[in-house]
Amino acid sequence: MTPLLTVDRLVMRFGGITAIDGLSLEVPRGAITAIIGPNGAGKTTLFNCITGFYRPSAGRILLHEDDGSERDLTRLKGHRIAREARIVRTFQNIRLFGGMTVLENLLVAQHHALAQASRFALAGLLHTPGYRRAEREALEFARRWLAELGLTAVADTPAGALPYGTQRRVEIARALCARPRLLCLDEPAAGLNPRESAELNVLLTALRDEHGLTLLFIEHDMSVVMNVSDHVVVMNFGRKIAEGPPEAMRRDPEVIRAYLGEEDEEAADA
Ligand SMILES: Nc1ncnc2c1ncn2[C@@H]1O[C@H](COP(=O)(O)OP(=O)(O)OP(=O)(O)O)[C@@H](O)[C@H]1O
């Protein structure tokens, strides 16, 4: 099957630093792909290139459309990547509007659809039926994802007042409200306790199996990587050093050396 995304010989330089050094990889459709690698390997830079925050120094990032055509994301501006290509991300550091309720955070994620329905204000001011319908749909959509993610009880709570693990879930719910075709999660398990990590595994698997989503995530928590990924790409020094199913990556000597450390190498040999 055609992948959803192809990263083709990507290069990203910052002055004298080459953060991404000729990286090629494919993100399979309807599957969960993990990007792992030591600190400074270039994982976040890759996300920033895919989502249009950085314009790469060289290379292409091709989104394969359902009709067989392809679109080079390196030629699209960041906001168009989220809106038109529907590639949506979460961040390593939570970026919710802390003073707004959870529901309001989810509505903000749909502001573009609402702005369009309001013809950028006028219909909204006049409360036309079209605008009211769009508003109702946005609300229903947000409530659907809140229920799906077990957040209905906190819908009216200010996001900033919630425990950290719940905020991370709200971030995912908010990203889902932008109707992603590709959902990119930057360290979704960071700061979660073991119970929350286990719940994250269930959530990610459900997004793939029940909603047919394609997921790409950066993660240091190996329990999540091993449990949910279909495909793992291992980076080091801006390059891909290995890729394959999680079990194979766990046993790959180069991966163990580069990423998991000597202790794990001994454990793998045992
Ligand atoms: N805006 C920038 N300006 C200069 N150098 C940068 C910039 N962003 C990243 N780098 C450098 O690029 C390299 C890759 O960084 P990046 O943050 O992508 O790694 P990472 O794999 O996400 O690391 P971590 O796991 O610690 O988040 C590092 O050497 C980093 O210092």
Ligand as a Chemical Component Dictionary entry (heavy atoms), coordinates in Angstrom:
data_LIG
# 
_chem_comp.id                   LIG 
_chem_comp.type                 NON-POLYMER 
_chem_comp.pdbx_formal_charge   0 
_chem_comp.three_letter_code    LIG 
# 
loop_
_chem_comp_atom.comp_id 
_chem_comp_atom.atom_id 
_chem_comp_atom.alt_atom_id 
_chem_comp_atom.type_symbol 
_chem_comp_atom.charge 
_chem_comp_atom.model_Cartn_x 
_chem_comp_atom.model_Cartn_y 
_chem_comp_atom.model_Cartn_z 
_chem_comp_atom.pdbx_ordinal 
LIG N1  N1  N 0 16.435 26.140 16.175 1  
LIG C1  C1  C 0 17.621 25.534 16.276 2  
LIG N2  N2  N 0 18.779 26.225 16.154 3  
LIG C2  C2  C 0 19.978 25.620 16.257 4  
LIG N3  N3  N 0 20.126 24.300 16.492 5  
LIG C3  C3  C 0 19.026 23.564 16.641 6  
LIG C4  C4  C 0 17.711 24.125 16.551 7  
LIG N4  N4  N 0 16.800 23.146 16.748 8  
LIG C5  C5  C 0 17.515 22.021 16.941 9  
LIG N5  N5  N 0 18.834 22.267 16.883 10 
LIG C6  C6  C 0 19.920 21.277 17.026 11 
LIG O1  O1  O 0 19.615 20.210 16.163 12 
LIG C7  C7  C 0 19.930 18.966 16.768 13 
LIG C8  C8  C 0 18.690 18.091 16.832 14 
LIG O2  O2  O 0 17.791 18.610 17.806 15 
LIG P1  P1  P 0 16.342 18.039 18.052 16 
LIG O3  O3  O 0 15.691 18.892 19.086 17 
LIG O4  O4  O 0 15.628 17.867 16.767 18 
LIG O5  O5  O 0 16.668 16.603 18.675 19 
LIG P2  P2  P 0 15.691 15.569 19.385 20 
LIG O6  O6  O 0 16.010 14.232 18.818 21 
LIG O7  O7  O 0 14.282 16.027 19.271 22 
LIG O8  O8  O 0 16.174 15.630 20.901 23 
LIG P3  P3  P 0 15.347 15.402 22.274 24 
LIG O9  O9  O 0 15.092 13.949 22.376 25 
LIG O10 O10 O 0 16.305 15.886 23.319 26 
LIG O11 O11 O 0 14.095 16.241 22.195 27 
LIG C9  C9  C 0 20.536 19.286 18.125 28 
LIG O12 O12 O 0 21.928 19.327 17.977 29 
LIG C10 C10 C 0 19.975 20.654 18.426 30 
LIG O13 O13 O 0 20.831 21.382 19.268 31 
# 
loop_
_chem_comp_bond.comp_id 
_chem_comp_bond.atom_id_1 
_chem_comp_bond.atom_id_2 
_chem_comp_bond.value_order 
_chem_comp_bond.pdbx_ordinal 
LIG N1  C1  SING 1  
LIG C1  N2  SING 2  
LIG C1  C4  DOUB 3  
LIG N2  C2  DOUB 4  
LIG C2  N3  SING 5  
LIG N3  C3  DOUB 6  
LIG C3  C4  SING 7  
LIG C3  N5  SING 8  
LIG C4  N4  SING 9  
LIG N4  C5  DOUB 10 
LIG C5  N5  SING 11 
LIG N5  C6  SING 12 
LIG C6  O1  SING 13 
LIG C6  C10 SING 14 
LIG O1  C7  SING 15 
LIG C7  C8  SING 16 
LIG C7  C9  SING 17 
LIG C8  O2  SING 18 
LIG O2  P1  SING 19 
LIG P1  O3  DOUB 20 
LIG P1  O4  SING 21 
LIG P1  O5  SING 22 
LIG O5  P2  SING 23 
LIG P2  O6  DOUB 24 
LIG P2  O7  SING 25 
LIG P2  O8  SING 26 
LIG O8  P3  SING 27 
LIG P3  O9  DOUB 28 
LIG P3  O10 SING 29 
LIG P3  O11 SING 30 
LIG C9  O12 SING 31 
LIG C9  C10 SING 32 
LIG C10 O13 SING 33 
# 
